[in-house]
Amino acid sequence: MANLQVVILLIAVCFKLGAGEGTLLGFGVSAAEQKQIVDLHNSVRNQIMEGTLSGQPKGVNLLQLKYDSSLAEAAQEIANTTIFKHAAVSDDRFYVGQNLFAAASTAPGSGIANWTSAIISSWVSEHKSYTYAKCCVSGTGHYTQVIWAKTQYVGCGFSYFKTTGKYAYNYLYVCNYGPGGNSVGSYPYETES
């Protein structure tokens, strides 16, 4: 029953956020959060390289991520629209991948504490449903983007806004990746021979 309530809440959040009629109450990613975003991504990527992530084969070619201000600026622009929807990002350097996360609450200021850790962990938890294969396995795209070997850069945006209705206090998180992953027919990383 609790799972059904969560699904209904997420569906309601999607419809509510899709309208793009939120009033911004707060936005932005601090320098400390930027560092944590990079550290958390690289920690998971290191687990793949060490072969210590449960159920995943050891990888040999994952690059370490760096924070990218251009990707972050584009992510913040998307978050500020208050629309929970993937948006194409144009970057002359590479194709841009994207992960999104949304949450809503009935009370103000009750967002996700330590959002960087909670959200990235939720994306990584998709590995439990992922069997190493060529891209793309339904329901695991956030995870495969986080670990995509050739991705070198990440930049994120965050907005906190109010809409009308019961779940009026909304949080939207956007992370852009370059070069983007989830290329159909490709493996997310190479394994040991």
N, C-alpha and C positions, 0 to 999 in steps of 0.2 A: 504494500500500500504506500509506503514511504517513497519507493522508487517511482510510482505512478505520480505522486504529488510533485516530485522533482521534475519529471518529464513535462507535466502540465505547466509548471512554473517556467521551465526553459522555453516551452512553446509560447507562452504568454510574453516572455521577455523578447523573443524573436519578433513577434508581431508588434510589440510596443516599441522596440528599438528600431524596427524597420521604418517607422514613420519619420524619423529624423526631426522631431519637433521638441527635442529636449532643451531645457535651459541649463547651460553649463554652470556648475557650482565649483568645479575645480578641474585642473588638468595638468599634465606634464609628468616627466620622469626625472627624479633627482639624480645627481652624480653618483650617490651611493647605490641607488637602484640600478643605474646603468652598469656599474661594476658588478653588482649581484647578478644581473641578467647574463653578462658574459661569463662570470664564474660558474653559474649553474649550468649553462649550456655546455661549457668546456668540461665540467665535471662528468656529465653524462657521456660526452664524446670520449673522454678518457676511460670511462668504464667500458665502452665498446672496444677501445684500443687494447685494454688490459684483459678483455674477455670476462669481465666480472658482472655484467648486467644480465640478470637472470633470463634464461631462455633465448639469448641473442648470441650469435657467433662472434668471435673475436675479429675486429677490423684491423686493417693495416694502413689505411690512407686518409684518415679523418684529419682535417686541418683544424687548428685552434681558431676560434672566432674572436673578432675584434668588434668593438662598438663603432657604429658608423653614423655620423651626424646627419647625413643626407637621407639615409633610410629612416632614421628616427624622426626627422622633420616631416617626411611623407606619412609616417605612421601617426604622428600627432595630428596632422591635418585630417586624416581619416577618422581618428577617434573623436575629434571635435565636431564632426558632422552628426554625431549621436545616432548613426545608422549602423546596425549590426549586419554588415554585408561586406564580403570581399570586394576590394577595389583595386583596379589595375594601377600599378605604379610604374611610371616611365623612368628609366635610368639608362644613360648611354653606356654604362660600364657592363651591365649584365641584366638578365631576366631577374625579376624580383618575386620571391615567394612570400607567403603571408600566413600567419596564424592569428586567429581571433579568439577572444573569450569575453563573455558577457555575464553579468550577475545583476540581480535586482533585489531590493529590500523594501519593506513597508516603513522602515524607520530611517531617518537621516543619519549619515555618518557611520553606518554599521557595515561598511564594506569589508572586503577580504583583508584581514590583517596580514602583513608581510606578503602582499599580492604577488611579488615576483616569484617567490618560492612556491606559493600555492598554485599559481597558474602554470608555471613551467612544469611542476610536478604532475599536474593533471594531464598535460600534453604527453609527458614521458610515460605516464601510466598506461598509455595505449599500447606500449610494448608487450603487455600481457596478452593482447589479442593479435599480435603481429608475429608471423612466421617469415623468416628471412626469404625474400623473393624479389623478383622484378617488380617495380612500382606499378600499380598502386593497389593496396589492399584497403578496402572500405573500412572506415572508422579508425584508421591509424595514420592519417596524413599529417596530423600535428607532430606526432612522434617522429615520423620519417623526415620531416623538414628539420626538426631539431638536430638529428644525427646525420643529415645529408653530408657526405664526405667533402664535396667540393665547395660547399658553402663556407665563405670566409668572414662574412660580416652580418651583424644583426643591429637593428635599431627599432626601438619601441615607443609607443605613445599610449597615453591613458587619459580617459575623461570620466568625470563624475558629474551626473546631470539629473535633473528632475523632469519627470513627465507627469501626466495626470493618471489617475487610477490607483488601485490598491498598492501595486509595486512601483511606486513613484520614484524611488531613488535608485538610479542605475549607474553601473560601472561598465565601461567598455575598454578593453585592452587590445592593442594591435601590435604585432611584431612583424617587421619586414626583414627578409633575408636575401643576401646576395652573394654569389649567384644563387638563385632560387633552386630548390630541389623538386622532388616528386615528378621527375621526368618519366613519362610513361615508357615502359620497356627497359628501364635502367635499374640497377641495384642501388640502394642508398650508399653503400660503401663496399670495398673489396674485402674479402676474407683471406685468411692464410691459405696457401695452397696445400 
